[in-house]
Amino acid sequence: MEFLKSKLIASALIASVSTCAFAGDRGEGIINRLDTDGDNLISLEEFHFPGGRGTMLLERADLNDDGKVTVEEALQASSKRMAERQKKMQAKLTEIDTNDDGVVTPEEIRAHAFNRMDGNNDGFLSAEEFRRAKHHQPMQHRRHGKRHHAPDSTSG
């Protein structure tokens, strides 16, 4: 229960911070977009979070689709998201663990990062590959080739 209270308090803080950011430099433009009655003021009826963030959170946690979120629903939705994240993390760590010893070493992480950046699998990183990595853009044409593996830290 304390965990949920902390999450709710954190959500409220995030909402208040995002509200400040939302109303910051672009305040006049936002007023123009939200002001449906032309009074240059935003009423509660006119106000909504940018990108529907508030309703999106509600929709994810409202498991019985009644338009409200109970503590039980919030906990269940949170547990489900946590299980999904853990599954993704396990898959990623398994991918990085190139020698399948159940341990991810700094060398394996380095080799994994290198391989992700080496879009043409030539064993070298070009300026273009660094630029793409900086912008998280995958290579247009990936060909299958030899991937670099971290040195086996168990051999001596």
C-alpha positions as CSV (number, residue, x, y, z in Angstrom):
1,M,0.0,0.0,0.0
2,E,2.9,2.4,0.8
3,F,4.4,1.6,-2.6
4,L,1.1,2.6,-4.3
5,K,0.9,5.8,-2.3
6,S,4.5,6.6,-3.3
7,K,3.6,5.9,-7.0
8,L,0.5,8.1,-6.8
9,I,2.5,10.9,-5.1
10,A,5.2,10.6,-7.8
11,S,2.6,10.7,-10.5
12,A,1.1,13.8,-9.0
13,L,4.5,15.5,-8.9
14,I,5.2,14.5,-12.5
15,A,1.8,15.9,-13.5
16,S,2.5,19.2,-11.8
17,V,5.9,19.4,-13.3
18,S,4.6,18.6,-16.8
19,T,1.8,21.1,-16.3
20,C,4.5,23.8,-15.6
21,A,6.4,22.7,-18.7
22,F,3.2,22.6,-20.6
23,A,2.3,26.1,-19.6
24,G,5.9,27.5,-20.0
25,D,7.2,29.3,-23.1
26,R,4.4,28.1,-25.4
27,G,1.6,29.3,-23.0
28,E,0.0,31.7,-25.5
29,G,-0.1,29.1,-28.3
30,I,-1.6,26.5,-25.9
31,I,-4.2,29.0,-24.7
32,N,-5.2,29.6,-28.3
33,R,-5.5,25.8,-28.9
34,L,-7.4,24.9,-25.8
35,D,-9.6,28.0,-25.4
36,T,-12.9,26.9,-27.0
37,D,-15.0,29.9,-25.8
38,G,-12.6,32.6,-26.8
39,D,-12.1,34.2,-23.4
40,N,-8.3,33.7,-23.4
41,L,-8.7,31.7,-20.2
42,I,-8.7,27.9,-19.8
43,S,-11.5,26.4,-17.7
44,L,-11.4,23.0,-16.2
45,E,-13.6,21.8,-19.0
46,E,-11.2,23.1,-21.6
47,F,-8.0,21.9,-19.9
48,H,-6.4,18.6,-20.9
49,F,-2.9,17.1,-20.6
50,P,-0.8,17.2,-23.8
51,G,-0.9,14.1,-25.8
52,G,-3.7,12.6,-23.6
53,R,-1.2,11.5,-21.0
54,G,-3.8,11.5,-18.2
55,T,-6.3,9.4,-20.0
56,M,-3.7,7.0,-21.3
57,L,-2.5,6.2,-17.8
58,L,-6.1,5.6,-16.8
59,E,-6.9,3.4,-19.7
60,R,-3.8,1.2,-19.0
61,A,-4.8,0.6,-15.4
62,D,-8.6,0.4,-15.8
63,L,-8.7,-3.3,-16.3
64,N,-12.5,-3.7,-16.1
65,D,-13.2,-0.7,-18.4
66,D,-15.5,1.1,-15.9
67,G,-13.7,4.5,-16.3
68,K,-12.2,4.3,-12.8
69,V,-9.1,2.7,-11.3
70,T,-9.2,0.9,-8.0
71,V,-6.1,0.2,-5.9
72,E,-6.3,-3.5,-6.9
73,E,-6.5,-2.6,-10.6
74,A,-3.5,-0.3,-10.3
75,L,-1.4,-2.9,-8.5
76,Q,-2.4,-5.6,-11.0
77,A,-1.6,-3.4,-14.0
78,S,1.7,-2.4,-12.4
79,S,2.6,-6.1,-11.8
80,K,1.7,-6.9,-15.4
81,R,4.0,-4.1,-16.7
82,M,6.8,-5.1,-14.4
83,A,6.6,-8.8,-15.6
84,E,6.7,-7.6,-19.2
85,R,9.8,-5.4,-18.4
86,Q,11.5,-8.3,-16.7
87,K,10.8,-10.6,-19.6
88,K,12.3,-8.0,-22.0
89,M,15.3,-7.5,-19.8
90,Q,15.9,-11.3,-19.5
91,A,15.8,-11.6,-23.3
92,K,18.2,-8.6,-23.8
93,L,20.7,-10.0,-21.2
94,T,20.5,-13.5,-22.8
95,E,21.2,-11.8,-26.2
96,I,24.2,-10.0,-24.7
97,D,25.6,-13.0,-22.9
98,T,27.5,-14.4,-25.9
99,N,29.2,-17.3,-24.1
100,D,25.9,-18.4,-22.4
101,D,27.4,-18.6,-18.9
102,G,24.5,-16.7,-17.3
103,V,26.7,-13.7,-16.6
104,V,27.0,-10.4,-18.6
105,T,30.5,-8.9,-18.5
106,P,31.6,-5.4,-19.5
107,E,33.3,-7.0,-22.5
108,E,30.1,-8.6,-23.7
109,I,28.2,-5.3,-23.3
110,R,30.9,-3.5,-25.3
111,A,30.8,-6.2,-28.0
112,H,27.0,-6.0,-28.1
113,A,27.1,-2.2,-28.5
114,F,29.7,-2.4,-31.2
115,N,27.7,-5.0,-33.1
116,R,24.6,-3.0,-33.0
117,M,26.5,0.0,-34.4
118,D,28.3,-2.0,-37.1
119,G,25.4,-2.0,-39.5
120,N,27.2,-3.6,-42.4
121,N,28.9,-6.2,-40.2
122,D,32.4,-5.4,-41.6
123,G,34.1,-5.3,-38.2
124,F,34.7,-1.6,-38.3
125,L,32.7,1.5,-37.4
126,S,32.4,4.3,-40.0
127,A,31.4,7.9,-39.4
128,E,28.0,7.1,-40.9
129,E,27.5,4.2,-38.5
130,F,28.3,6.5,-35.6
131,R,25.9,9.1,-36.9
132,R,23.1,6.5,-37.2
133,A,23.8,5.2,-33.7
134,K,23.6,8.7,-32.3
135,H,20.2,9.1,-33.9
136,H,19.2,5.4,-33.2
137,Q,18.6,4.8,-36.9
138,P,19.0,1.2,-38.1
139,M,21.0,0.6,-41.3
140,Q,18.9,0.5,-44.4
141,H,20.4,-2.7,-45.7
142,R,21.8,-5.2,-43.2
143,R,23.5,-8.2,-44.5
144,H,24.2,-11.2,-42.5
145,G,27.8,-11.6,-41.5
146,K,30.1,-12.5,-38.7
147,R,29.3,-10.8,-35.4
148,H,32.1,-9.9,-33.0
149,H,32.0,-11.7,-29.7
150,A,33.5,-10.6,-26.4
151,P,36.6,-12.4,-25.4
152,D,35.9,-15.4,-23.2
153,S,36.7,-14.1,-19.7
154,T,36.9,-17.7,-18.3
155,S,39.8,-18.7,-20.5
156,G,43.1,-17.5,-19.4
